Amino acid sequence: MYGVASHELGTALHMSWLVTLGRGEAWAALAVWAAVSLAMAGTLTRLRRFSPGQAIGWERGRRG
């Protein structure tokens, strides 16, 4: 939101450096969002390979 606000303010005030800053922040936010989404998908995929007991280190009722 800060990036979009900076971009819009820069556009309204005709300040090119603020528009550029807002664009850079939008790309950085997109990169972070994509990284977190991929990490979450990887974690969910890895957890689905195991039964619920194996995912936390339990083996048929005894601690592993």
Rosetta silent file (secondary structure, phi, psi, omega in degrees, C-alpha in Angstrom):
SEQUENCE: MYGVASHELGTALHMSWLVTLGRGEAWAALAVWAAVSLAMAGTLTRLRRFSPGQAIGWERGRRG
SCORE:     score description
SCORE:     0.000 S_00000001
   1 L     0.000  -36.259  179.927    0.000    0.000    0.000 S_00000001
   2 H   -63.979  -39.749  179.422    2.885    2.343    0.752 S_00000001
   3 H   -64.156  -42.958  179.215    4.297    1.770   -2.722 S_00000001
   4 H   -66.282  -41.242  178.636    0.992    2.507   -4.428 S_00000001
   5 H   -64.089  -40.666  177.723    0.497    5.616   -2.299 S_00000001
   6 H   -63.756  -42.259  179.411    4.017    6.830   -3.146 S_00000001
   7 H   -62.556  -46.226 -178.979    3.396    6.230   -6.844 S_00000001
   8 H   -66.670  -40.227  178.097    0.074    8.088   -6.798 S_00000001
   9 H   -65.130  -41.819  177.241    1.458   10.990   -4.788 S_00000001
  10 H   -61.851  -38.800  177.493    4.418   11.255   -7.137 S_00000001
  11 H   -65.448  -44.227 -178.161    2.057   11.305  -10.106 S_00000001
  12 H   -66.565  -36.451 -177.318   -0.139   13.981   -8.526 S_00000001
  13 H   -94.659    2.287 -179.144    2.828   16.179   -7.554 S_00000001
  14 L    57.059   46.309  177.964    4.773   15.518  -10.786 S_00000001
  15 L  -113.810  101.362 -173.318    7.748   14.121   -8.846 S_00000001
  16 H   -63.925  -33.340 -179.614    9.357   11.451  -11.000 S_00000001
  17 H   -65.584  -32.882  179.122   11.616   10.122   -8.230 S_00000001
  18 H   -74.036  -35.007  175.108    8.579    9.352   -6.068 S_00000001
  19 H   -63.972  -44.703  178.937    6.857    7.557   -8.961 S_00000001
  20 H   -62.874  -42.394  177.770   10.018    5.492   -9.489 S_00000001
  21 H   -60.293  -44.527  178.816   10.213    4.710   -5.773 S_00000001
  22 H   -62.266  -40.449  177.368    6.606    3.533   -5.782 S_00000001
  23 H   -63.923  -43.362  178.850    7.226    1.258   -8.767 S_00000001
  24 H   -61.401  -40.315  178.597   10.280   -0.243   -7.092 S_00000001
  25 H   -66.791  -35.830  178.382    8.325   -0.941   -3.936 S_00000001
  26 H   -65.161  -42.161  178.526    5.566   -2.629   -5.936 S_00000001
  27 H   -67.059  -39.217  177.926    8.093   -4.980   -7.600 S_00000001
  28 H   -64.091  -41.818  178.794    9.734   -5.745   -4.253 S_00000001
  29 H   -64.256  -39.417  177.892    6.337   -6.522   -2.715 S_00000001
  30 H   -64.130  -41.496  179.256    5.494   -8.819   -5.631 S_00000001
  31 H   -64.158  -42.728  178.388    8.805  -10.674   -5.235 S_00000001
  32 H   -66.140  -42.051  178.635    8.250  -11.183   -1.507 S_00000001
  33 H   -60.563  -44.098  179.712    4.673  -12.305   -2.087 S_00000001
  34 H   -64.647  -42.071  179.266    5.817  -14.840   -4.692 S_00000001
  35 H   -62.778  -43.952  179.410    8.593  -16.171   -2.437 S_00000001
  36 H   -66.350  -40.341  178.641    6.228  -16.641    0.493 S_00000001
  37 H   -63.419  -43.247  178.102    3.623  -18.313   -1.728 S_00000001
  38 H   -65.126  -40.801  178.246    6.193  -20.749   -3.127 S_00000001
  39 H   -63.856  -41.532  178.873    7.515  -21.533    0.356 S_00000001
  40 H   -65.237  -42.514  178.331    3.996  -22.166    1.629 S_00000001
  41 H   -64.207  -40.338  177.082    3.188  -24.431   -1.326 S_00000001
  42 H   -63.503  -41.132  178.251    6.418  -26.350   -0.765 S_00000001
  43 H   -65.388  -44.350  179.180    5.646  -26.831    2.903 S_00000001
  44 H   -63.918  -39.351  178.171    2.112  -28.028    2.195 S_00000001
  45 H   -64.450  -43.581  179.965    3.393  -30.440   -0.455 S_00000001
  46 H   -65.663  -39.233 -179.554    6.017  -31.828    1.912 S_00000001
  47 H   -69.779  -30.083 -179.761    3.516  -32.240    4.751 S_00000001
  48 H   -71.283  -17.968  178.811    1.053  -34.122    2.538 S_00000001
  49 L   -72.943  -20.730 -175.949    3.645  -36.835    1.921 S_00000001
  50 L  -109.291  156.430  170.464    3.517  -37.895    5.559 S_00000001
  51 L   -75.358  163.882 -177.834    0.753  -39.098    7.799 S_00000001
  52 H   -57.610  -35.601  179.490   -0.135  -36.689   10.601 S_00000001
  53 H   -69.146  -37.609 -179.305    1.888  -38.703   13.131 S_00000001
  54 H   -71.172  -31.087 -176.977    5.018  -38.772   10.991 S_00000001
  55 H   -64.654  -26.277  179.834    4.897  -35.057   10.324 S_00000001
  56 L  -110.968    7.777  173.828    5.540  -34.305   14.015 S_00000001
  57 L    93.425   16.799  179.037    7.883  -37.230   14.734 S_00000001
  58 E   -97.866  141.757  177.719    5.484  -39.806   16.253 S_00000001
  59 E  -126.163  107.446  175.313    5.639  -43.476   15.263 S_00000001
  60 L    43.060   48.983  173.386    2.607  -45.638   16.032 S_00000001
  61 L    90.080   -6.914  176.944    1.996  -44.220   19.465 S_00000001
  62 E  -118.252  154.663 -176.974    5.575  -43.963   20.686 S_00000001
  63 E   -77.568  139.249 -176.465    7.885  -41.015   20.554 S_00000001
  64 L  -100.807    0.000    0.000   10.571  -41.071   17.868 S_00000001
